[in-house]
């Protein structure tokens, strides 16, 4: 069982998994999709 904080510590930088652009701070840490790409998905 991997702690969440450790998981994110291993991530170099958050990027949107769709548009590959760098993401700023986002509340939904475990969702690596920017608000732009996430919007049409909902
Ligand atoms: Zn995106």
mmCIF file of the protein (N, C-alpha, C, O) and its ligand, coordinates in Angstrom:
data_MODEL
# 
_entry.id   MODEL 
# 
loop_
_entity.id 
_entity.type 
_entity.pdbx_number_of_molecules 
1 polymer     1 
2 non-polymer 1 
# 
_entity_poly.entity_id                      1 
_entity_poly.type                           'polypeptide(L)' 
_entity_poly.nstd_linkage                   no 
_entity_poly.nstd_monomer                   no 
_entity_poly.pdbx_seq_one_letter_code       
;(UNK)(UNK)(UNK)(UNK)(UNK)(UNK)(UNK)(UNK)(UNK)(UNK)(UNK)(UNK)(UNK)(UNK)(UNK)(UNK)
(UNK)(UNK)(UNK)(UNK)(UNK)(UNK)(UNK)(UNK)(UNK)(UNK)(UNK)(UNK)(UNK)(UNK)(UNK)(UNK)
(UNK)(UNK)(UNK)(UNK)(UNK)(UNK)(UNK)(UNK)(UNK)(UNK)
;
_entity_poly.pdbx_seq_one_letter_code_can   XXXXXXXXXXXXXXXXXXXXXXXXXXXXXXXXXXXXXXXXXX 
_entity_poly.pdbx_strand_id                 A 
# 
loop_
_entity_poly_seq.entity_id 
_entity_poly_seq.num 
_entity_poly_seq.mon_id 
_entity_poly_seq.hetero 
1 1  UNK n 
1 2  UNK n 
1 3  UNK n 
1 4  UNK n 
1 5  UNK n 
1 6  UNK n 
1 7  UNK n 
1 8  UNK n 
1 9  UNK n 
1 10 UNK n 
1 11 UNK n 
1 12 UNK n 
1 13 UNK n 
1 14 UNK n 
1 15 UNK n 
1 16 UNK n 
1 17 UNK n 
1 18 UNK n 
1 19 UNK n 
1 20 UNK n 
1 21 UNK n 
1 22 UNK n 
1 23 UNK n 
1 24 UNK n 
1 25 UNK n 
1 26 UNK n 
1 27 UNK n 
1 28 UNK n 
1 29 UNK n 
1 30 UNK n 
1 31 UNK n 
1 32 UNK n 
1 33 UNK n 
1 34 UNK n 
1 35 UNK n 
1 36 UNK n 
1 37 UNK n 
1 38 UNK n 
1 39 UNK n 
1 40 UNK n 
1 41 UNK n 
1 42 UNK n 
# 
loop_
_struct_asym.id 
_struct_asym.entity_id 
A 1 
B 2 
# 
loop_
_chem_comp.id 
_chem_comp.type 
_chem_comp.mon_nstd_flag 
UNK 'L-peptide linking' . 
ZN  non-polymer         . 
# 
_pdbx_entity_nonpoly.entity_id   2 
_pdbx_entity_nonpoly.name        ? 
_pdbx_entity_nonpoly.comp_id     ZN 
# 
_pdbx_nonpoly_scheme.asym_id         B 
_pdbx_nonpoly_scheme.entity_id       2 
_pdbx_nonpoly_scheme.mon_id          ZN 
_pdbx_nonpoly_scheme.ndb_seq_num     1 
_pdbx_nonpoly_scheme.pdb_seq_num     101 
_pdbx_nonpoly_scheme.auth_seq_num    101 
_pdbx_nonpoly_scheme.pdb_mon_id      ZN 
_pdbx_nonpoly_scheme.auth_mon_id     ZN 
_pdbx_nonpoly_scheme.pdb_strand_id   A 
_pdbx_nonpoly_scheme.pdb_ins_code    . 
# 
loop_
_atom_site.group_PDB 
_atom_site.id 
_atom_site.type_symbol 
_atom_site.label_atom_id 
_atom_site.label_alt_id 
_atom_site.label_comp_id 
_atom_site.label_asym_id 
_atom_site.label_entity_id 
_atom_site.label_seq_id 
_atom_site.pdbx_PDB_ins_code 
_atom_site.Cartn_x 
_atom_site.Cartn_y 
_atom_site.Cartn_z 
_atom_site.occupancy 
_atom_site.B_iso_or_equiv 
_atom_site.pdbx_formal_charge 
_atom_site.auth_seq_id 
_atom_site.auth_comp_id 
_atom_site.auth_asym_id 
_atom_site.auth_atom_id 
_atom_site.pdbx_PDB_model_num 
ATOM   1   N  N  . UNK A 1 1  ? 0.847   -1.197 0.000   1.00 0.00 ? 1   UNK A N  1 
ATOM   2   C  CA . UNK A 1 1  ? 0.000   0.000  0.000   1.00 0.00 ? 1   UNK A CA 1 
ATOM   3   C  C  . UNK A 1 1  ? 0.879   1.243  0.000   1.00 0.00 ? 1   UNK A C  1 
ATOM   4   O  O  . UNK A 1 1  ? 1.624   1.490  0.948   1.00 0.00 ? 1   UNK A O  1 
ATOM   5   N  N  . UNK A 1 2  ? 0.785   2.004  -1.051  1.00 0.00 ? 2   UNK A N  1 
ATOM   6   C  CA . UNK A 1 2  ? 1.649   3.184  -1.183  1.00 0.00 ? 2   UNK A CA 1 
ATOM   7   C  C  . UNK A 1 2  ? 0.918   4.435  -0.695  1.00 0.00 ? 2   UNK A C  1 
ATOM   8   O  O  . UNK A 1 2  ? -0.184  4.741  -1.151  1.00 0.00 ? 2   UNK A O  1 
ATOM   9   N  N  . UNK A 1 3  ? 1.540   5.145  0.230   1.00 0.00 ? 3   UNK A N  1 
ATOM   10  C  CA . UNK A 1 3  ? 0.940   6.397  0.714   1.00 0.00 ? 3   UNK A CA 1 
ATOM   11  C  C  . UNK A 1 3  ? 0.748   7.380  -0.430  1.00 0.00 ? 3   UNK A C  1 
ATOM   12  O  O  . UNK A 1 3  ? 1.549   7.425  -1.364  1.00 0.00 ? 3   UNK A O  1 
ATOM   13  N  N  . UNK A 1 4  ? -0.294  8.148  -0.352  1.00 0.00 ? 4   UNK A N  1 
ATOM   14  C  CA . UNK A 1 4  ? -0.607  9.083  -1.428  1.00 0.00 ? 4   UNK A CA 1 
ATOM   15  C  C  . UNK A 1 4  ? 0.489   10.131 -1.576  1.00 0.00 ? 4   UNK A C  1 
ATOM   16  O  O  . UNK A 1 4  ? 0.884   10.478 -2.689  1.00 0.00 ? 4   UNK A O  1 
ATOM   17  N  N  . UNK A 1 5  ? 0.966   10.621 -0.467  1.00 0.00 ? 5   UNK A N  1 
ATOM   18  C  CA . UNK A 1 5  ? 1.985   11.665 -0.520  1.00 0.00 ? 5   UNK A CA 1 
ATOM   19  C  C  . UNK A 1 5  ? 3.251   11.141 -1.180  1.00 0.00 ? 5   UNK A C  1 
ATOM   20  O  O  . UNK A 1 5  ? 3.912   11.858 -1.931  1.00 0.00 ? 5   UNK A O  1 
ATOM   21  N  N  . UNK A 1 6  ? 3.580   9.900  -0.898  1.00 0.00 ? 6   UNK A N  1 
ATOM   22  C  CA . UNK A 1 6  ? 4.771   9.323  -1.516  1.00 0.00 ? 6   UNK A CA 1 
ATOM   23  C  C  . UNK A 1 6  ? 4.574   9.157  -3.011  1.00 0.00 ? 6   UNK A C  1 
ATOM   24  O  O  . UNK A 1 6  ? 5.503   9.334  -3.800  1.00 0.00 ? 6   UNK A O  1 
ATOM   25  N  N  . UNK A 1 7  ? 3.380   8.822  -3.377  1.00 0.00 ? 7   UNK A N  1 
ATOM   26  C  CA . UNK A 1 7  ? 3.070   8.647  -4.791  1.00 0.00 ? 7   UNK A CA 1 
ATOM   27  C  C  . UNK A 1 7  ? 3.287   9.941  -5.558  1.00 0.00 ? 7   UNK A C  1 
ATOM   28  O  O  . UNK A 1 7  ? 3.875   9.933  -6.640  1.00 0.00 ? 7   UNK A O  1 
ATOM   29  N  N  . UNK A 1 8  ? 2.825   11.030 -5.015  1.00 0.00 ? 8   UNK A N  1 
ATOM   30  C  CA . UNK A 1 8  ? 2.965   12.313 -5.702  1.00 0.00 ? 8   UNK A CA 1 
ATOM   31  C  C  . UNK A 1 8  ? 4.368   12.855 -5.605  1.00 0.00 ? 8   UNK A C  1 
ATOM   32  O  O  . UNK A 1 8  ? 4.791   13.646 -6.448  1.00 0.00 ? 8   UNK A O  1 
ATOM   33  N  N  . UNK A 1 9  ? 5.094   12.439 -4.589  1.00 0.00 ? 9   UNK A N  1 
ATOM   34  C  CA . UNK A 1 9  ? 6.470   12.880 -4.444  1.00 0.00 ? 9   UNK A CA 1 
ATOM   35  C  C  . UNK A 1 9  ? 7.324   12.325 -5.573  1.00 0.00 ? 9   UNK A C  1 
ATOM   36  O  O  . UNK A 1 9  ? 8.343   12.908 -5.945  1.00 0.00 ? 9   UNK A O  1 
ATOM   37  N  N  . UNK A 1 10 ? 6.895   11.194 -6.110  1.00 0.00 ? 10  UNK A N  1 
ATOM   38  C  CA . UNK A 1 10 ? 7.643   10.580 -7.204  1.00 0.00 ? 10  UNK A CA 1 
ATOM   39  C  C  . UNK A 1 10 ? 7.309   11.218 -8.549  1.00 0.00 ? 10  UNK A C  1 
ATOM   40  O  O  . UNK A 1 10 ? 8.024   11.018 -9.531  1.00 0.00 ? 10  UNK A O  1 
ATOM   41  N  N  . UNK A 1 11 ? 6.260   11.959 -8.588  1.00 0.00 ? 11  UNK A N  1 
ATOM   42  C  CA . UNK A 1 11 ? 5.884   12.604 -9.836  1.00 0.00 ? 11  UNK A CA 1 
ATOM   43  C  C  . UNK A 1 11 ? 6.703   13.871 -10.023 1.00 0.00 ? 11  UNK A C  1 
ATOM   44  O  O  . UNK A 1 11 ? 6.732   14.725 -9.137  1.00 0.00 ? 11  UNK A O  1 
ATOM   45  N  N  . UNK A 1 12 ? 7.367   14.002 -11.161 1.00 0.00 ? 12  UNK A N  1 
ATOM   46  C  CA . UNK A 1 12 ? 8.177   15.177 -11.436 1.00 0.00 ? 12  UNK A CA 1 
ATOM   47  C  C  . UNK A 1 12 ? 7.333   16.446 -11.504 1.00 0.00 ? 12  UNK A C  1 
ATOM   48  O  O  . UNK A 1 12 ? 7.637   17.451 -10.861 1.00 0.00 ? 12  UNK A O  1 
ATOM   49  N  N  . UNK A 1 13 ? 6.311   16.379 -12.267 1.00 0.00 ? 13  UNK A N  1 
ATOM   50  C  CA . UNK A 1 13 ? 5.424   17.526 -12.381 1.00 0.00 ? 13  UNK A CA 1 
ATOM   51  C  C  . UNK A 1 13 ? 4.099   17.045 -12.912 1.00 0.00 ? 13  UNK A C  1 
ATOM   52  O  O  . UNK A 1 13 ? 4.030   16.129 -13.732 1.00 0.00 ? 13  UNK A O  1 
ATOM   53  N  N  . UNK A 1 14 ? 3.070   17.664 -12.441 1.00 0.00 ? 14  UNK A N  1 
ATOM   54  C  CA . UNK A 1 14 ? 1.752   17.248 -12.894 1.00 0.00 ? 14  UNK A CA 1 
ATOM   55  C  C  . UNK A 1 14 ? 1.502   17.730 -14.307 1.00 0.00 ? 14  UNK A C  1 
ATOM   56  O  O  . UNK A 1 14 ? 1.658   18.907 -14.631 1.00 0.00 ? 14  UNK A O  1 
ATOM   57  N  N  . UNK A 1 15 ? 1.111   16.783 -15.129 1.00 0.00 ? 15  UNK A N  1 
ATOM   58  C  CA . UNK A 1 15 ? 0.765   17.154 -16.495 1.00 0.00 ? 15  UNK A CA 1 
ATOM   59  C  C  . UNK A 1 15 ? -0.566  16.529 -16.859 1.00 0.00 ? 15  UNK A C  1 
ATOM   60  O  O  . UNK A 1 15 ? -0.916  15.442 -16.398 1.00 0.00 ? 15  UNK A O  1 
ATOM   61  N  N  . UNK A 1 16 ? -1.270  17.219 -17.669 1.00 0.00 ? 16  UNK A N  1 
ATOM   62  C  CA . UNK A 1 16 ? -2.529  16.674 -18.142 1.00 0.00 ? 16  UNK A CA 1 
ATOM   63  C  C  . UNK A 1 16 ? -2.250  15.456 -19.007 1.00 0.00 ? 16  UNK A C  1 
ATOM   64  O  O  . UNK A 1 16 ? -1.419  15.512 -19.913 1.00 0.00 ? 16  UNK A O  1 
ATOM   65  N  N  . UNK A 1 17 ? -2.926  14.379 -18.738 1.00 0.00 ? 17  UNK A N  1 
ATOM   66  C  CA . UNK A 1 17 ? -2.642  13.150 -19.476 1.00 0.00 ? 17  UNK A CA 1 
ATOM   67  C  C  . UNK A 1 17 ? -3.216  13.208 -20.881 1.00 0.00 ? 17  UNK A C  1 
ATOM   68  O  O  . UNK A 1 17 ? -2.958  12.323 -21.698 1.00 0.00 ? 17  UNK A O  1 
ATOM   69  N  N  . UNK A 1 18 ? -3.974  14.221 -21.158 1.00 0.00 ? 18  UNK A N  1 
ATOM   70  C  CA . UNK A 1 18 ? -4.553  14.328 -22.495 1.00 0.00 ? 18  UNK A CA 1 
ATOM   71  C  C  . UNK A 1 18 ? -3.809  15.327 -23.360 1.00 0.00 ? 18  UNK A C  1 
ATOM   72  O  O  . UNK A 1 18 ? -3.371  14.990 -24.460 1.00 0.00 ? 18  UNK A O  1 
ATOM   73  N  N  . UNK A 1 19 ? -3.661  16.550 -22.878 1.00 0.00 ? 19  UNK A N  1 
ATOM   74  C  CA . UNK A 1 19 ? -3.010  17.573 -23.695 1.00 0.00 ? 19  UNK A CA 1 
ATOM   75  C  C  . UNK A 1 19 ? -1.543  17.724 -23.327 1.00 0.00 ? 19  UNK A C  1 
ATOM   76  O  O  . UNK A 1 19 ? -0.822  18.505 -23.949 1.00 0.00 ? 19  UNK A O  1 
ATOM   77  N  N  . UNK A 1 20 ? -1.093  16.978 -22.314 1.00 0.00 ? 20  UNK A N  1 
ATOM   78  C  CA . UNK A 1 20 ? 0.318   16.940 -21.913 1.00 0.00 ? 20  UNK A CA 1 
ATOM   79  C  C  . UNK A 1 20 ? 0.836   18.299 -21.451 1.00 0.00 ? 20  UNK A C  1 
ATOM   80  O  O  . UNK A 1 20 ? 2.047   18.510 -21.382 1.00 0.00 ? 20  UNK A O  1 
ATOM   81  N  N  . UNK A 1 21 ? -0.045  19.194 -21.144 1.00 0.00 ? 21  UNK A N  1 
ATOM   82  C  CA . UNK A 1 21 ? 0.392   20.507 -20.699 1.00 0.00 ? 21  UNK A CA 1 
ATOM   83  C  C  . UNK A 1 21 ? 0.560   20.523 -19.185 1.00 0.00 ? 21  UNK A C  1 
ATOM   84  O  O  . UNK A 1 21 ? -0.107  19.785 -18.461 1.00 0.00 ? 21  UNK A O  1 
ATOM   85  N  N  . UNK A 1 22 ? 1.459   21.374 -18.728 1.00 0.00 ? 22  UNK A N  1 
ATOM   86  C  CA . UNK A 1 22 ? 1.690   21.473 -17.297 1.00 0.00 ? 22  UNK A CA 1 
ATOM   87  C  C  . UNK A 1 22 ? 0.450   21.981 -16.586 1.00 0.00 ? 22  UNK A C  1 
ATOM   88  O  O  . UNK A 1 22 ? -0.249  22.880 -17.055 1.00 0.00 ? 22  UNK A O  1 
ATOM   89  N  N  . UNK A 1 23 ? 0.209   21.375 -15.444 1.00 0.00 ? 23  UNK A N  1 
ATOM   90  C  CA . UNK A 1 23 ? -0.972  21.765 -14.691 1.00 0.00 ? 23  UNK A CA 1 
ATOM   91  C  C  . UNK A 1 23 ? -0.561  22.559 -13.463 1.00 0.00 ? 23  UNK A C  1 
ATOM   92  O  O  . UNK A 1 23 ? 0.442   22.251 -12.820 1.00 0.00 ? 23  UNK A O  1 
ATOM   93  N  N  . UNK A 1 24 ? -1.316  23.549 -13.151 1.00 0.00 ? 24  UNK A N  1 
ATOM   94  C  CA . UNK A 1 24 ? -1.099  24.302 -11.925 1.00 0.00 ? 24  UNK A CA 1 
ATOM   95  C  C  . UNK A 1 24 ? -1.722  23.535 -10.776 1.00 0.00 ? 24  UNK A C  1 
ATOM   96  O  O  . UNK A 1 24 ? -2.176  22.404 -10.947 1.00 0.00 ? 24  UNK A O  1 
ATOM   97  N  N  . UNK A 1 25 ? -1.741  24.140 -9.626  1.00 0.00 ? 25  UNK A N  1 
ATOM   98  C  CA . UNK A 1 25 ? -2.315  23.450 -8.483  1.00 0.00 ? 25  UNK A CA 1 
ATOM   99  C  C  . UNK A 1 25 ? -3.772  23.089 -8.744  1.00 0.00 ? 25  UNK A C  1 
ATOM   100 O  O  . UNK A 1 25 ? -4.559  23.894 -9.242  1.00 0.00 ? 25  UNK A O  1 
ATOM   101 N  N  . UNK A 1 26 ? -4.098  21.866 -8.394  1.00 0.00 ? 26  UNK A N  1 
ATOM   102 C  CA . UNK A 1 26 ? -5.464  21.410 -8.627  1.00 0.00 ? 26  UNK A CA 1 
ATOM   103 C  C  . UNK A 1 26 ? -5.918  20.628 -7.407  1.00 0.00 ? 26  UNK A C  1 
ATOM   104 O  O  . UNK A 1 26 ? -5.147  19.876 -6.810  1.00 0.00 ? 26  UNK A O  1 
ATOM   105 N  N  . UNK A 1 27 ? -7.145  20.810 -7.057  1.00 0.00 ? 27  UNK A N  1 
ATOM   106 C  CA . UNK A 1 27 ? -7.654  20.131 -5.870  1.00 0.00 ? 27  UNK A CA 1 
ATOM   107 C  C  . UNK A 1 27 ? -7.666  18.625 -6.067  1.00 0.00 ? 27  UNK A C  1 
ATOM   108 O  O  . UNK A 1 27 ? -7.294  17.862 -5.175  1.00 0.00 ? 27  UNK A O  1 
ATOM   109 N  N  . UNK A 1 28 ? -8.096  18.215 -7.242  1.00 0.00 ? 28  UNK A N  1 
ATOM   110 C  CA . UNK A 1 28 ? -8.169  16.785 -7.517  1.00 0.00 ? 28  UNK A CA 1 
ATOM   111 C  C  . UNK A 1 28 ? -6.809  16.276 -7.942  1.00 0.00 ? 28  UNK A C  1 
ATOM   112 O  O  . UNK A 1 28 ? -6.532  16.150 -9.135  1.00 0.00 ? 28  UNK A O  1 
ATOM   113 N  N  . UNK A 1 29 ? -5.971  15.988 -6.984  1.00 0.00 ? 29  UNK A N  1 
ATOM   114 C  CA . UNK A 1 29 ? -4.577  15.654 -7.267  1.00 0.00 ? 29  UNK A CA 1 
ATOM   115 C  C  . UNK A 1 29 ? -4.459  14.379 -8.081  1.00 0.00 ? 29  UNK A C  1 
ATOM   116 O  O  . UNK A 1 29 ? -3.605  14.276 -8.961  1.00 0.00 ? 29  UNK A O  1 
ATOM   117 N  N  . UNK A 1 30 ? -5.296  13.429 -7.795  1.00 0.00 ? 30  UNK A N  1 
ATOM   118 C  CA . UNK A 1 30 ? -5.143  12.124 -8.439  1.00 0.00 ? 30  UNK A CA 1 
ATOM   119 C  C  . UNK A 1 30 ? -5.752  12.099 -9.824  1.00 0.00 ? 30  UNK A C  1 
ATOM   120 O  O  . UNK A 1 30 ? -5.664  11.096 -10.533 1.00 0.00 ? 30  UNK A O  1 
ATOM   121 N  N  . UNK A 1 31 ? -6.370  13.202 -10.209 1.00 0.00 ? 31  UNK A N  1 
ATOM   122 C  CA . UNK A 1 31 ? -6.915  13.270 -11.561 1.00 0.00 ? 31  UNK A CA 1 
ATOM   123 C  C  . UNK A 1 31 ? -6.006  14.143 -12.402 1.00 0.00 ? 31  UNK A C  1 
ATOM   124 O  O  . UNK A 1 31 ? -6.039  15.370 -12.303 1.00 0.00 ? 31  UNK A O  1 
ATOM   125 N  N  . UNK A 1 32 ? -5.199  13.505 -13.226 1.00 0.00 ? 32  UNK A N  1 
ATOM   126 C  CA . UNK A 1 32 ? -4.220  14.257 -14.006 1.00 0.00 ? 32  UNK A CA 1 
ATOM   127 C  C  . UNK A 1 32 ? -4.810  14.741 -15.319 1.00 0.00 ? 32  UNK A C  1 
ATOM   128 O  O  . UNK A 1 32 ? -4.277  14.486 -16.399 1.00 0.00 ? 32  UNK A O  1 
ATOM   129 N  N  . UNK A 1 33 ? -5.899  15.429 -15.197 1.00 0.00 ? 33  UNK A N  1 
ATOM   130 C  CA . UNK A 1 33 ? -6.505  16.015 -16.384 1.00 0.00 ? 33  UNK A CA 1 
ATOM   131 C  C  . UNK A 1 33 ? -6.814  17.477 -16.089 1.00 0.00 ? 33  UNK A C  1 
ATOM   132 O  O  . UNK A 1 33 ? -7.427  17.801 -15.072 1.00 0.00 ? 33  UNK A O  1 
ATOM   133 N  N  . UNK A 1 34 ? -6.395  18.332 -16.968 1.00 0.00 ? 34  UNK A N  1 
ATOM   134 C  CA . UNK A 1 34 ? -6.648  19.747 -16.743 1.00 0.00 ? 34  UNK A CA 1 
ATOM   135 C  C  . UNK A 1 34 ? -8.143  20.035 -16.882 1.00 0.00 ? 34  UNK A C  1 
ATOM   136 O  O  . UNK A 1 34 ? -8.896  19.235 -17.438 1.00 0.00 ? 34  UNK A O  1 
ATOM   137 N  N  . UNK A 1 35 ? -8.541  21.154 -16.384 1.00 0.00 ? 35  UNK A N  1 
ATOM   138 C  CA . UNK A 1 35 ? -9.966  21.487 -16.390 1.00 0.00 ? 35  UNK A CA 1 
ATOM   139 C  C  . UNK A 1 35 ? -10.508 21.577 -17.812 1.00 0.00 ? 35  UNK A C  1 
ATOM   140 O  O  . UNK A 1 35 ? -11.684 21.313 -18.064 1.00 0.00 ? 35  UNK A O  1 
ATOM   141 N  N  . UNK A 1 36 ? -9.630  21.954 -18.733 1.00 0.00 ? 36  UNK A N  1 
ATOM   142 C  CA . UNK A 1 36 ? -10.064 22.074 -20.121 1.00 0.00 ? 36  UNK A CA 1 
ATOM   143 C  C  . UNK A 1 36 ? -10.421 20.721 -20.717 1.00 0.00 ? 36  UNK A C  1 
ATOM   144 O  O  . UNK A 1 36 ? -11.442 20.572 -21.388 1.00 0.00 ? 36  UNK A O  1 
ATOM   145 N  N  . UNK A 1 37 ? -9.565  19.738 -20.461 1.00 0.00 ? 37  UNK A N  1 
ATOM   146 C  CA . UNK A 1 37 ? -9.807  18.407 -21.019 1.00 0.00 ? 37  UNK A CA 1 
ATOM   147 C  C  . UNK A 1 37 ? -10.861 17.667 -20.195 1.00 0.00 ? 37  UNK A C  1 
ATOM   148 O  O  . UNK A 1 37 ? -11.581 16.810 -20.706 1.00 0.00 ? 37  UNK A O  1 
ATOM   149 N  N  . UNK A 1 38 ? -10.931 18.011 -18.939 1.00 0.00 ? 38  UNK A N  1 
ATOM   150 C  CA . UNK A 1 38 ? -11.845 17.298 -18.057 1.00 0.00 ? 38  UNK A CA 1 
ATOM   151 C  C  . UNK A 1 38 ? -13.281 17.708 -18.315 1.00 0.00 ? 38  UNK A C  1 
ATOM   152 O  O  . UNK A 1 38 ? -14.205 16.924 -18.098 1.00 0.00 ? 38  UNK A O  1 
ATOM   153 N  N  . UNK A 1 39 ? -13.466 18.903 -18.765 1.00 0.00 ? 39  UNK A N  1 
ATOM   154 C  CA . UNK A 1 39 ? -14.810 19.438 -18.935 1.00 0.00 ? 39  UNK A CA 1 
ATOM   155 C  C  . UNK A 1 39 ? -15.675 18.623 -19.888 1.00 0.00 ? 39  UNK A C  1 
ATOM   156 O  O  . UNK A 1 39 ? -16.779 18.225 -19.516 1.00 0.00 ? 39  UNK A O  1 
ATOM   157 N  N  . UNK A 1 40 ? -15.198 18.360 -21.120 1.00 0.00 ? 40  UNK A N  1 
ATOM   158 C  CA . UNK A 1 40 ? -16.019 17.602 -22.067 1.00 0.00 ? 40  UNK A CA 1 
ATOM   159 C  C  . UNK A 1 40 ? -16.219 16.152 -21.649 1.00 0.00 ? 40  UNK A C  1 
ATOM   160 O  O  . UNK A 1 40 ? -17.138 15.481 -22.118 1.00 0.00 ? 40  UNK A O  1 
ATOM   161 N  N  . UNK A 1 41 ? -15.342 15.673 -20.753 1.00 0.00 ? 41  UNK A N  1 
ATOM   162 C  CA . UNK A 1 41 ? -15.428 14.283 -20.329 1.00 0.00 ? 41  UNK A CA 1 
ATOM   163 C  C  . UNK A 1 41 ? -16.558 14.082 -19.330 1.00 0.00 ? 41  UNK A C  1 
ATOM   164 O  O  . UNK A 1 41 ? -17.027 12.963 -19.122 1.00 0.00 ? 41  UNK A O  1 
ATOM   165 N  N  . UNK A 1 42 ? -16.975 15.148 -18.731 1.00 0.00 ? 42  UNK A N  1 
ATOM   166 C  CA . UNK A 1 42 ? -18.021 15.028 -17.729 1.00 0.00 ? 42  UNK A CA 1 
ATOM   167 C  C  . UNK A 1 42 ? -19.401 15.153 -18.334 1.00 0.00 ? 42  UNK A C  1 
ATOM   168 O  O  . UNK A 1 42 ? -20.399 15.074 -17.617 1.00 0.00 ? 42  UNK A O  1 
HETATM 169 ZN ZN . ZN  B 2 .  ? -5.556  19.013 -20.772 1.00 0.00 ? 101 ZN  A ZN 1 
# 
